[in-house]
């Protein structure tokens, strides 16, 4: 089990037993939210429906119907994704094994948003808003009459052909193995550049030609390496070249600074560094069950004693700014039939079983039979200071139960609640 934790969250597990969540059944039609399931075969999002996938594996292809919405996060899609006149397609994280195709026939202007994705085939889209970032496309990228195209920090193995966008094109941080074509754009067309012609922070690398034709608005190029030719034609106004451009050759008219020559035999080594994710704080139990069995207590002089090990807790923090976090625990009363015994008689000694995240084990707490309130009040199991290393830690604890001899016989159960705070 795993929980995402933002400011504070708590989950309880019994010291004797815990119920396991039931699994979702596999489906072929998706009109709701599916989390952490495997869908055998193809998945269909009916007209007008919304399908939300979270950590889902689809072993076939996904078809998105008219006015439907696919919202997939960390999904593994082994086949294709095909959308026609959809409200929109958003895929954030994980992979699509085949092609992605999203077109509108004119009845709706939808969207195709691809973020932090691995695409085994090609991407083709038309008539919709297009945003692609931090993505690897093995094949070609083709956009036709897209409303606008934002291509950011993305690798395209084949050609990238961006045509006839009425609201502009922006290409930054792209690595295109084939040729990059930007044609017929009637708003800002920015290739490695800002609207004023200065270079953006990323630049581009193009293995083939850079083709800029038929654009009728502000056309700016900067910080772009072209291993083939820059081919310019019918741009009004002419393309303006700013700083940092190199090319094998140039054909056509331009303003600004002509690209520098790319020396014969030179190679470009390009890598796309994605924008870091904000990260998250998660914790999960490291056992197959939440049961802590303290066994049969033994009489030791003036008290009964029992001991055992807490189910270890794995805390993973991948947040960029690494804020402080802590995990604490508190136990309720032990109950057997009509008998109740205070949880203060349970103590512990926390320990770090693994530590790749700068964690510190909490202080030992004595059983209330010896002194104090034991674990009947919240105690820290483990924590990390602000600025700690990104990573995970596994925190365990040896539990120490000491009960007065006056406690009646029986099998006593209590619930310990773990709380993560940040």
N, C-alpha and C positions, 0 to 999 in steps of 0.2 A: 504494500500500500504506500502511496506517496501523496503528500499534500503540498500545494504551492502556498507559500507563506509571504504575505506582504508586511503588514504592521504587526498583527498578532493573530495567532490561530491556536486552537487547542483540540486535542483528540484524546479519548480515553481508551485504556485497555484494561481488562480485568486481570487480577492477579491469579484467577483460576481459569477463565475461558473468555474467548472473544469470538464474535460471529464474523464469518467471511462474507464479502459482498458477492452478490450473484452476477454472473456474466451476461452480457447482452447476446441475444441470438443474432446470427448472421442474417442480413437482409439484402435485397436487390433494389428496392425503392427506398429513397432517402428523403424524408420530409421533416426531419427532426435533427437532434444532435447525437452523434455517435462518437464515443471516446474509447480509445485503446481496445478496439475490436478488429478482427480480421473478417473482411467481407470476401467470400468466395465468389469468383466470377465478376460480372459487370455490375456497376452501380448506376442507377438512373434517378435523376432529380426531375420529378414531374413539373409540368407547366405551373408557374406561380409559386412553387414550393421553395423553401429555404433548407439547405442541407449543410450542417456544420460538422466537420470532421476534426477531431483532436487526437493525434497520435494513432490514427486509423491506418490499417493496411488494406488496400483494395487490390485483389489479385487479378482483376481484369481492367477494363476501361471504364471511364465515367462519361456519361452523356448528360448534358445540362439542357433542359427544355426551355421553351418560350417563357420569358419573364421570370425565370427561376434564378436562384442564387446559390452558388457553391462557395463556401467559406471553409477552407482546409488549412489547418495548422499542424506542422510536423507530421504530415501524412505521407505514406509510401504508396504510390499509385503505380502499379506494375505495367499497365497498358497506356492508352491514350486518354486525353481529356478533350472532348468535343462539345462546343457550345454554339447554339444558333439562336439569335435574338434573345439571349439571356439577359437578365437584369445585371448580372455580373459574375465574374470568376476571380476569386482571390485564393492564391496558394502561397503560403508562407512557411518555408522550411521543408526539409526532407527531399523527396525525389518523385519525378515522373519518368517512368521507364521508356515511354514512347513519345508521341508527338502531342503538342497542344495546339488546338485550333479553336478560335473564337471569332465568329463573324455575325454581323447584323445585316439583315436584308433591308433595313431602312425603317422598320417599325419601331425600333428602340435604339438609343445610343447608350450602350452599356459600358462595361469596363473589364479589362484584363490586367490584374495586378499580380506580378510574380516577384517574390522576395526570398532571398536566401535559399535558392532552389537548385537542384541538379536535374537537368532535362536530358534524357538519353537520346531523343530525336530532335525534331525541329519545332519551331514556334511560328505559326502563321495566324494573322489576325487582320480584321478590317472593320472600319466603321465604329470603333469603340475607343475609349480612353485607354492608353497603354502606359503602364509603369513597370519597369523591370530593373531590379537592383540586386547586387550581390549574388548573381545567378550564373551558372555555367550551362550553356546551351551547346550540346554536342554538334548539332546540325546547323541549319540555316535559321535566320530570323527574317520574317517578311511581314511588314505592316502595309496595308492598303487603305488609304483614305481614313486613317485613324484620326480621331479628334485631335489628340496630341500624343507625342511619344517622348517619354523620359527613359533613357537607357543609361544606367549608372553602375559603375564598378561591376561590369558583366563581361564574361568571356563567351564569344560566339565562335564555334569551330569552323563554320563555313562562311557564307556571305550574310551580311546584314543589309537588307534592302528596305528603306524607309521612304514610302512614297505618299505624296498628296495629303499631308496633314494640314488642316486649316488653322489649327491653333499652335503650330510650331513643333520643333524637334529639339531635344537636348541630348547630347551624347558626351558623357564624361567618364573617364576611368574605364573605357571599353578596350578589350583586346579582341580584335576580329581577325580570324585566321585567313579568311578570304578577302573579298572586297566590301567596302562600306559605301553605300549609295544613299544620298539624301536628295530627293527630287520633289518638285512641285509643291514645296511648302510655302504658305502664304502668311505665316507669322515668323517670329524669330527662329532661325535655324542655327544652333550653337553647337559647334564641334570642338570640344576641349576649351571652350571660351565662355566668357560672360557676355551679356548683351552689349557692353561697351567695348568689346574686343580684347580685353585683358584675359590672361590665361586663368582657367579655373584651377583648382588644387589637384586635379587628377591627370589631365591629358589623355591621350589615346594611342594605341598601337594598331596599325592595320597591315596585315601581311600582304594583301593584294593592292588594288587601286582604291583611291578615294574619289568617288564620282559625285559631283555637285552640279546638277542641271535643273533648269526650269524653276528655280526658286524665286519668289517675287517679294521678298521682305528682307529684313536684316539678316545677313549671312556672315557668320564669324567663325574663324578657324584659328586655334592656338594650341600649342603644346602637343601636337600630334605628329607621330612618326609614321610615314607611309613607305612601305617597302616597294610598292609598285609606282604607278603614276598618279598624279593628281589631275583629274580630268574635269574641266570647267566649261560649261556652255549654257547660254540663254538665262543667266542669272541677272535679275534686275532688282536692286543694283548689283554690281559685281561683288563677288566674294571678297571679304577683307581678311587678310592673313596677318595675325598678330605674332607675338614672340613664340619661339620654341618649336617651330615646325621644321621637319626635314622630310625629304621625299626623293624617290629615285629619279623622277622627272616631273615636269609640269606642262600641261597642255591647256591653253585657254587664258582668258583675261582675269586679272585679280588686282586688288588694291592692297596697300599695306606693304609688308615685308615678304619678299619671295622666300619660299621654304629653302633651307639649307640643303646642300647635296648630301645624299646618303652614300657613303663610300662603298664601292664594290667590295663584296665579301664580308661587309659588316653584318653582324647579327644583333637582334634585339632580344634580350631576355626579359620577358614581361610576366608579371604575376599580379592578379587582382587581390588586393587585401580588402576583405569585406568590412563594413561598419560593424564594430562590436555590438553584440546584443546587450540590452540592459542587464540580462542575467536574472537570476531568481534565487531565493532562499527556499530550499526544500528539505524535508526530513522524512525518514521512513524507518520502520522497524526492520532490523536485520535478521529476524527469525521467521520461520514459517508460520508461527502463531504468536499471539500476544499473551500466551499463558506463562506465568511465573509460578512454578511449583516449589514451595518451600518444604515439602515433604512432611514428615511427622516430627513435631517438636519433641525435644528431649528435656527431661527434668534435670536442671543443673543447680543444686543447692536451693536458692530461694526464688528461682524463676524457671519458666520454660524457655528454651532457645531453639531457633530454627534459622537457617540461612539458605541463600540461593543467589543466582545471578539474574540481574535485570536483563530483559531482552535488549540487546545493544541497539542504539539509535544512531543512524547515519545522518549527518547534517551536511548538506552540500550548498555552498554559497558561491555563485558565479557572477554576482553583481559587480559591475565595473568599479563603483566607488567604494566597495567593501565596507559598508557600515557595520557597526557592532551588532552582535546577535547573542542571544542566550536561550538555552532550553532549560526549563525548570519542571519540577514534578511535585505533586501533592497527593497524598493518599487519604481516602476516606476511612470511615470506621470499618472494622472487621465485623461481619455479621454471620451468625449461625442460628437459623431458626429465630427464636425470640431473644437471643443473646447478642449483645453489642459490646465491642471492645474498641477503645480509641485507637485510631491509626498512629497515635504518637509513639506507640511502642515499636514502630518500624524505623530503623535507621539505615544508613548506607555509607559506602566508600566508593565514590566515582573514580573511573580510570579511563585513560585514552587507549583504545585498542588500535586505532589508526589515526594519523594526524597529518594530512596534507593541506590543511586549511587554517593553520595558526590557532587552533583551539586550545583551551585550557580546561582541565577537569575541575568540577566543582569541589567544594570542601567536604570532608567527611562529616556526617551528622550522626550523633550517637542516638541509640534507642532512648525513648523517653523514660524507660525503666531506669536508666542510668542518670539522665538529666535532660531537661528541656522538653520540647514539644515534638522531637523527632521529625518525621515527614508529614505530620498532620498539618503543617504549614508549608507553603511553597519553598522549595530549596533548589538551588542551581545545580543541574547535572553537568553542564558544560557551557562555555561561552567563548567568544572571540572579540578582541578589541577592534575598533575602527582601524582600517588600513591593513587588516590581516590578509594573508595570501588567499587567492581564489583557489578553491578546492573543497575537499570533503574531509570530515573527521568522523570516526566511529567511537561513540562514547558508551561505555558500560558502567556497571556498578555492582559491587557485592552487597547484597541486602542482609541486614542483621535484625532479626525479630526477637525481642525478649519480652515475655508476658509474665505477669504475676501468677503465682500458683493458685490464686483465687479464681482464675478464669475457668469457667466450666468446660467440660469436654465437648468436642464437636469439630466439624469442618468449617472453618471460617473463611469467608470470601471478602475481599475489599477491591476497590477500584482505584487505580493510580492514574491521574490525569497529567499528561505531558503538555506543556505550553511553550511554543516558540515565539520569541519576541525580537523585534528589530526596530 
